């Protein structure tokens, strides 16, 4: 999923389902289309991938899944952008939050990328909601990710399961709007984009 934010920042988000042999393809696509920010879920990286994770001209922020295989999230940002990772030292959720600085201290925003496994428990959801509440205090917030809540109907903003309804309530409480209007996998919207401002 690619999106151009304003006229200044070109971004792409993908669920890689293992970056294993996809790094060269990703680099070629990023260079060809001159993306400023690349958000990735389900990288499936561990510390053994440090040697091949770098991309010329980009700074990589990442959180590997701890204690089991799969998952993980990452953000590549062009080196020319001033950005810092916000400390989220809880391994219960696979989220990464980066504050990107605008020019002359204007236009700052927080960019988050999250992967929510299909079997995530409510305790981990609560950790995510707490973090989201904190980062949503920033001037602007953009959140992308794969949240694996299959029973949400985005057209009517409804859901069948309690976990999905709680997720919708959290988005509403933090004044976030989901912008993906077409299914991203089969008939469901798993890859989502939320923002406070269009």
KARA-V899269 format. One line per field, one symbol per residue. psi: psi as a letter, one per 40 degrees, with the letter a starting at -180 (. if undefined). Layout:
psi = ???
//
This chain:
psi = hiihhaeehhiihihdfhecfeddddddddddefidhhhhifdfiaeeeddeeihheihhhihihheiiaaiiihhihdehhiihhhgfhedigihhhhhhahffieiihhihihhidehiddddddddddddddeeidihhhiihefgdehhddefiididdddddddddddefhhheheiiehbeigdhihiidi.
//
